[in-house]
Amino acid sequence: MDAILNALGLNVEQLVAVADQTPVRKEPASALESVPLIQPQSAMHPTFSNNEVQGTIGFTKALLRRLKAEPPDARKLWVRFIAVKADKALSAAMNPRVENGSVLLIDRHYCSLDEHRKDEPNLYLIRKDEQCMVRWVEMQGTQLCLRPERNDYPLDSISIDRKNPIESCIVGRVAHIATDT
């Protein structure tokens, strides 16, 4: 039985999960890349000190390589991927898409408003004043419109100009949402 499990790349816990119809896929450590888990308030820093990093989360290298990058010149030396754990304030307007406790993979080299996938809007981590929020965004004239998922939360906006360029507001594109169910 051990030889069969090894050949399939499974362990006993995964075999039980398969039997329960909840597949668990264990990636080898070499297939994972560590992404720093940080507080949203630190997300606009190019790099992070040890006290800003809460830990690391492994994401598959295949997922991270698949994401196209469009870094603004000022961000080419920034740590590209960060993970942020959504608290109640960050998740409320985007629930159920983003739940309290969801982990968001943020691509900080993707600040473009161009669709990552055709006909699918992008979700972004946004900084407005000193607050971070997750929103759908689009330009309306010189206003960056911030749309929540839920209709009971207000539409918000940020004025974009030379003193406040779009790169100073968009932390990055939400590339993946991991939610415990």
N, C-alpha and C positions, 0 to 999 in steps of 0.2 A: 504494500500500500504506500509506504514511504517513497519508493522509487517512482510510482505513478504520480504521486503528488509533486515530487521534484520535477519530473518531466513536464508536468502541466504548469509548473511555476506557482503552485498553490500550497497553502498550509492548512492545518485542520480547521482553523477559524474561518478561512475563506471557503472551505468546502461546506461548512455548516451554513455560511451566508448564502452560498449558491443554492443550497437546499431550501433556504427560506425565501428564495426569489429576490434576494437583495445582493446582487453581485458586488464583490469587493475585489478590486484589482490592485495588487501590490506591485509597485514599480521598484525595480532595483535601485539602490542608492545612487548608482552611477548615472541613472536616467533622470535624476532629479537635480534641480538647481535651487539653492537656498535664496529666498527672497526675504529681505528684512521686513518684519512686522513693526510698524511704527504708529505713533499717535497721529491723527489727521493734522494737528497743528504743526507738526514737523515736516509735512509733506512738501512744502515749498523750499526746503533746504536742499542744496545740491548733493550733500553727503550727510551722514548722521554720526553723532557721537554715540558712545556706548550707552549713555543714559537715555537716549532717544529711541533706541532699538529695544523693543519688548521681547524679541525672539526672532526666529526665522521660520518660514513655512516652505516646504518643498513643493515646487511645481515642475511638471515634466518639461524637460529641455525641448521636446518636440513642440509642445504648446507655445513656449516662449519664442522659439525660432520662427514659428508660423506667423507671428504677429509682425506686420510691417511697421517700420519706424519712419517717422517724419520729424526728426528733432529740429527745433529751432536752433540756430547757431549758438545761442546762449546756453542751451541745455545739453550740448554734445558731451560734456564731461560729467553730467549728472548721473547718479545711479538710475538706470532706466526703469526697473521694476521695483515697486514697493507693494506691500500688503497692508491693508487698513482693516481693523475690526470695527464694524458698524455698531455704534451704541444706539440707544433709543432716539436721541435727537437726530442723528445722521440718517437713520432708517425710516423714521415716521412718515415722511412725505412720499417715500418711494415704496412703502409696504403694499402688497406682499412681495414685490420683486426683490427688495432688499429688506431683510428682517433684522431685528435686534440680534446681534451676534454673528451676522453674516461676515465672511471675510472677502474683501474686495481686492482683486489684483489690479493694480493701477499701472498703466504704461505711460510714464511721464515724458516719453519722447513723442507721444502722439497728442499734439495740441491742435491739430487741424480740425476744422469743422466738416471736412470731407467725410462722407460715409465710409466706414471701414468695410462694410458689406453693402452691396447694392440694395437699395430700397429698404434699408434698416437704419434707423437713426442711431447715433452713438450716445452712450451714457457716459457722463463725465463726473469726476470729482472736481468741484469748483471751490475756489476761495473767494469769499465776498467779505470785505473788511477783515476781521480776524476769525471769521466763522467758515468752516468747511461744510459743504453740502453735496449731495449726489443729485444730479438733475439731467434731464434731456435739455440740450441747448440748441439755439439757432440765432442767427443775426437778423435783426429787424432794424434796418438803417444803421445807426451807431449804437444800438442797444443789443447787448447779449441777453436774450430772453432765456430764463431758467424755468423749465416746466417740470412740475412734480408729477408723479405717477397718479396720485390721488387728487380728485377734484375738490376735496374739502380743504386743500392747502392752496395758498395764493400763488399766482404767477408772480415771478420776481424778475428783476433785470439789473444789469450792470452797464454803465456807460463806458464805451470803449473809445479811447482817443490816444494821442501820443504819450500823455502822462500815465495812462492806464491801458497798456496794450493787452491784447487778448491772452498772451502768454503769462501775464501776471495774474490772471484770473483762473485759467484752466490749469489745474494741477496735472491732469492726464485723463486718458480714456479708461473707463472701467472695462478691462479686457476679460474678466471672469468674476463670477459671483459664486462663492461656495457657501451653502446654507445647510445646516443640520436639519434633518426632517424627522 
